[in-house]
């Protein structure tokens, strides 16, 4: 019984780490898009969204440093095959 509980918790923590890594990647791509949009067509609305996305990224990075304590965890979360840019052909 204890083994099943441990496996469940391990799977839950792994899923949380992958979700956080996915959110960070999504936020970074959105932030780059907003930055480029602001540089091409400067407007207050885009600048505000760019800065808000930067703040969101800061919060995610703080959470990342708290949850990913092992180097192997970082590599696993970052290099997931389903999100690897080289494998998608982008």
Secondary structure, DSSP 4 states (H G I P E B T S, - for coil): -HHHHHHHHHHHHHHHHHHHHHHHHHHHHHHHHHHHHHHHS--HHHHHHHHHHHHHHHHHHHHHHHH--SHHHHHHHH--GGG-HHHHT-
